[in-house]
Amino acid sequence: MRILVTGAAGFIGSTVTDRMLADGHDVVGVDDLSTGKLQNLAAAATDSRFAFEKADVTGDGLAALFDRVRPEAVFHLAAQIDVRISINDPLLDARLNVLGTINVCEASRLAGVAKIVHTSSGGSIYGSPAVLPVAEDVPVAPESQYAAGKAAGELYLNVYRTTYGVSTTALALANVYGPRQDPHGEAGVIAIFGTAMLEGRPTKIFGDGTTSRDYVFVGDVADAFARSALPEAANGRRLNIGTGVETTVLDLHSRVARAVGVADEPLLAAPRAGELQRISLDCGLAERTIGWRPTVPLDEGLRRTVDWLRTSLERP
Ligand SMILES: NC(=O)c1ccc[n+]([C@@H]2O[C@H](COP(=O)([O-])OP(=O)(O)OC[C@H]3O[C@@H](n4cnc5c(N)ncnc54)[C@H](O)[C@@H]3O)[C@@H](O)[C@H]2O)c1
């Protein structure tokens, strides 16, 4: 297949790109390099079946680009990913994450794309559900502008499926971690803890450390994209992609400290707005529809992530 990946130079997009190339597909990566790095695509760039296009998914030129590339499937990962940026600048978040998604849907329709796989956020769209792990049939209840934008993207996706017959799947990802996650950003607590510990700096936990998240390894997420590429795969569905396991920040801190080989001594700071207390995702539907389930246990994923962080910190 010919697959166009938006956000291809990012943490998850580059991992998905590598996976699709390994599976024998042609991949065109699209990214404006606002947070993504070409370094993430160094391996892909050596493959003759890969091409890179520097472009903004909110831009006027997107339809012409899609028309030139004529992809069979589009994986839409380009986004601003920081909940706090969405709270401080909701218009910026909506421009990138809502208008960007509409622009991708529209360009896909015009170019005759058969399948769009959208990246939603299972870690935020359900708000604070009464029962955990939360399944897809629970109504969305966003508690941040970022979550609202992701849920809105799903609604637009549904319009393009029902009105124009484009097949669609939304992958509602839990907290994704692994190699290439940006340790300098505000999101990605494992990369932030791991980098600070490797550099001998103190680590900070916001709140009392009892908030919990569902951490899924990036390689498993790439597998979910690979299994969603065909038009008939989970068409019209949102699939939760996580592990169903809740891990508290305190527990996570201990595990990262163990993987790095340092003392487990976090500093505690005031909690931040827009942070949910608890979340974990029931991923049974993904198993029933596309045969997906997580395969990398947390401590194994942390070991691989810390190995990567160590190597990247040693790079000049
Ligand atoms: N990391 C997580 O835990 C997580 C969880 C749920 C959902 N997601 C979603 O997964 C996707 C990828 O996230 P990530 O963690 O890899 O983040 P990332 O920041 O590494 O990747 C996003 C990529 O999109 C690019 N981009 C941003 N705005 C763009 C624009 N206007 N035009 C073109 N490219 C643009 C960036 O340069 C970057 O390469 C996002 O849609 C994010 O919302 C991530």
The ligand as a Gaussian input file, in Angstrom:
#p B3LYP/6-31G(d) Opt

LIG

0 1
 N        2.306000      10.739000      23.142000
 C        1.172000      10.316000      23.685000
 O        1.139000       9.784000      24.801000
 C       -0.129000      10.441000      22.930000
 C       -1.317000       9.975000      23.528000
 C       -2.513000      10.097000      22.832000
 C       -2.529000      10.635000      21.555000
 N       -1.377000      11.106000      21.011000
 C       -1.435000      11.666000      19.666000
 O       -0.491000      11.009000      18.845000
 C       -0.037000      11.900000      17.835000
 C        1.482000      11.940000      17.800000
 O        1.960000      12.401000      19.046000
 P        3.496000      12.336000      19.466000
 O        3.528000      11.975000      20.906000
 O        4.264000      11.511000      18.490000
 O        3.892000      13.877000      19.364000
 P        5.043000      14.621000      18.534000
 O        4.986000      16.057000      18.923000
 O        6.339000      13.904000      18.663000
 O        4.520000      14.441000      17.038000
 C        3.637000      15.340000      16.423000
 C        4.244000      15.689000      15.075000
 O        3.330000      16.533000      14.372000
 C        4.079000      17.557000      13.724000
 N        3.187000      18.683000      13.521000
 C        2.636000      19.495000      14.461000
 N        1.864000      20.435000      13.882000
 C        1.924000      20.204000      12.553000
 C        1.338000      20.834000      11.415000
 N        0.541000      21.906000      11.545000
 N        1.617000      20.330000      10.200000
 C        2.425000      19.249000      10.044000
 N        2.999000      18.608000      11.082000
 C        2.759000      19.084000      12.308000
 C        5.228000      17.866000      14.666000
 O        6.337000      18.498000      14.026000
 C        5.572000      16.460000      15.183000
 O        6.551000      15.836000      14.365000
 C       -0.703000      13.245000      18.137000
 O       -1.871000      13.363000      17.353000
 C       -1.066000      13.129000      19.595000
 O       -2.135000      13.984000      19.940000
 C       -0.177000      11.008000      21.663000

